[in-house]
Amino acid sequence: MQLSPEDAILFFKLMPALQMFANRQLQIIQKLDSVEQYQRISNKQRVKLRNAVYKKSELIEGFVQENPFGFTIEELEIVSGWRNFISGDFYIERILKKHTIFIGENNKVYGVLALTEPFRHVLGGMPLPFYLKTVLLPFKGKIIYDGLIEGYNIYFGGGVSTSMSNMYQAAKMQGKIIESLDPDWQPPKPKVVVQKNWKPLLDELIEKASKLRAGGSEGVVMSPAFSLIRASLEFAQVAFENPNDLDSLEKPMQKVQRAFEKLQDAVYFSEFKF
C-alpha cells in the first residue's frame, strides 16, 4: 500500500522545503534556491542533504519555528514529527496489501507505506528479503520512508529468508508490528474473546482416543496415526489448562513432534517395494 495521491503531494511539498532550509544553513549544495532546482539535483546530492538533516535534527525544530515557506500549523506538525525518525539498515521481508514489512535493529518489525508507487516497483523486481539503508518517518499516524533508498547488492540464502519470515510471523502473532512512530502510539488491543470451556470435550475425546488400537497389516500406518491423535489431544488439554505457561507446553509438544515423525517414517517406508 502507498500514500494517497493527496498525501504524496503533501510529502513532496514538505520534504524538499525542509532540505532546502537545511542547505541554506549548512551550504552543502550551491545554487539551491527553489523546488525546481531541488528536483534537478542527483540522488547522491539528496542523500547528502538528507543525512545532514538527520545528523543535525535541531534543523527540523528550526524549520518549524521559522516557517520559511509559510506552511499551515497542520503541515508544520507533520514536519515536527520527523524528529522521531528512525535511520538505519533494514530488511524488506514481504510486501502486503496493507503495508510493507521492514525489519530493523533489535528485530523490530515495522509496517511501512510506499510513497507514489508500490515497493515492488521501487525495488525493480529484486528478490526478497532486500537489504537497504533508508529513513523511516511518521506521517499522519502511519510510517513512510523518506523517498531515498541505498540498496546493498546482497543475495540471501534460505537461512536468512527463513529467519526474517519467522521474525515477521512472531511479531504478527504477538501484535508487535509497529505501524506508527508517534510517541503515544499503541498497537491495537486484541479483541476480547470469551473462552469456551473445552475441558469436558477434551476429556471425552482423550478417553475415547485411549481406546484406539491398530493391529495386523493396518498397524503399519494406523498405529502411529492413532499415537499422533492421542499426543495432539494431550497437547490441546495442557494448552487449554495453562495457555500462558509456555514451559508446560514443551514436553507435550515434543511428544506430538515425535508421533508425527514416526507417522512420516511409517508412510515413507510402507511405500518401499521388495
WONOR-V379770 format. One line per field, one symbol per residue. ss: DSSP state (@ for helix, = for strand, . for the rest). phi: phi as a letter, one per 20 degrees, with the letter a starting at -180 (. if undefined). burial: + if it has 24 or more other ideal C-beta (glycine too) atoms within 12 Angstrom, else -. A space follows every 10 residues. Layout:
# WONOR-V379770
ss=???
phi=???
burial=???
This chain:
# WONOR-V379770
ss=.=..@@@@@@ @@@@@@@@@@ @@@@@@.... ....@@@@@@ ..@@@@@@@@ @@@@@..@@@ @@@@@@.... ..@@@@@@@@ @@@@.===== =====....= ===.@@@.== ====....@@ @@.......= =========. .====....= =......@@@ @@@@@@@@@@ @@@@...=.. .......... ........@@ @@@@@@@@@. .....@@@@@ @@@@@@@@@@ @@@@@@@@@@ @....@@@@@ @@@@@@@@@@ @@@@@@@@@@ ....
phi=.cffgfffff gfeefgffff fffffdlecf lcdbfffffe fffffffffg fffffcffff fffffelfdm ffgffffffg fffefcdrec deeaddffad edddfllfdd ddefedbgff fgemnffdfd ebdbcecfbl nddcdenccd eeecddefff gfffffffff fffemdfedb dfgefcfgff ffdfffeegg ffgfffffff efccbmfffg dfffffffff ffffffffff fcfdefffef ffffffffff fffgffffff efdc
burial=+++---+--+ ++-+++++++ ++++---++- -+-----+-- +---++++++ ++++--+-++ --++------ ----++-+++ +++++++--+ ++++++--++ ++++---+++ +++++---+- -++----+++ ++++++++++ -+++++++++ +--------- ---+--++-- ++---+++++ +--------- ---------- -+---+--+- ---------- --++++++++ ++++++++++ ---------- -+---+--+- --+--+---- ----
